[in-house]
Amino acid sequence: MLFQMCYGPELESIHTIVCRQPGITILELTDLFQYKREGDITSLIEGAITFLKEVNFLRVEEKRIYPQQNRWDVITLLKQLNNIMQNEKETSFNYLFSTMYYELFVKPDRMYVQDVYYETNAMFASQPVGQEKVNAWKRVMEFLGLGYRAYGGFYALPHPALLLKIIESKKGWEGPVQVFCQEHLSSIIPCEYQGKVYRGVLYGLQGLYRQGVVDLQYRQDLPYAHYEGTNGRWNWLQVKEEVS
């Protein structure tokens, strides 16, 4: 189950260690990460491993842990969450975990939810989820770059570093903004509902424009949506050849 008491950075650290030492055991991992004698972090290690198994980053055979992905890659992990959202049964906790971002933020096109716990349980009444699990969801989403924990809630503005990482492989791409979001973003960051692009992604693209990473223009007579921003009206995107 994806709802684990995870914080985020330990997912990458544990996966990296397993890639370096395939066949390592939970006990050996605990010894590596237990920096104080007091307490026992075994349950935290187990939770991270469970999460990484669910997204096909790790597998466990005869109590030994092996990588399914040979390197840590947040884009691959986000694609796995998208696959779970599309293919898991709607009654499963994994479906709930992977679809909360889309249901709470993208579909209603709102960027901030104060009480994620209440909103989640109101929307998924048949599958109640506890406060601590919701808190873990917020921590993991922030670590993956989908937003920020703020004022007790969650602000779903994709991090510039995540958008930049996605765009790095699209140098020179040029075309309608809506097509770019549909073809290159939506499989990584759920960002469209009924043809409308989520405003958090649009704000993120405007941020990259201000950084000089992309160029945003307005072209007349395009059969695609246009958007308004601080740089005026725009519907056309060009990813510059020099992305940094």
HELIX and SHEET records of a PDB file:
HELIX    1   1 PRO A    9  ARG A   20  1                                  12    
HELIX    2   2 ILE A   26  PHE A   33  1                                   8    
HELIX    3   3 THR A   42  GLU A   54  1                                  13    
HELIX    4   4 VAL A   74  ASN A   87  1                                  14    
HELIX    5   5 PHE A   93  TYR A  101  1                                   9    
HELIX    6   6 TYR A  102  VAL A  106  3                                   5    
HELIX    7   7 VAL A  116  MET A  123  1                                   8    
HELIX    8   8 GLN A  131  LEU A  144  1                                  14    
HELIX    9   9 PRO A  160  ILE A  167  1                                   8    
HELIX   10  10 GLU A  168  LYS A  170  5                                   3    
HELIX   11  11 VAL A  177  PHE A  180  1                                   4    
HELIX   12  12 CYS A  181  LEU A  185  3                                   5    
HELIX   13  13 ARG A  199  ARG A  210  1                                  12    
SHEET    1   A 3 ILE A  24  THR A  25  0                                        
SHEET    2   A 3 ARG A  64  PRO A  67 -1                                        
SHEET    3   A 3 LEU A  58  GLU A  61 -1                                        
SHEET    1   B 3 TYR A 112  VAL A 113  0                                        
SHEET    2   B 3 GLY A 153  TYR A 155 -1                                        
SHEET    3   B 3 TYR A 148  ALA A 150 -1                                        
SHEET    1   C 3 GLU A 174  PRO A 176  0                                        
SHEET    2   C 3 TRP A 236  VAL A 239 -1                                        
SHEET    3   C 3 VAL A 214  GLN A 217 -1                                        
SHEET    1   D 2 GLU A 192  TYR A 193  0                                        
SHEET    2   D 2 LYS A 196  VAL A 197 -1                                        
SHEET    1   E 2 TYR A 227  GLY A 229  0                                        
SHEET    2   E 2 GLY A 232  TRP A 234 -1                                        
END                                                                             
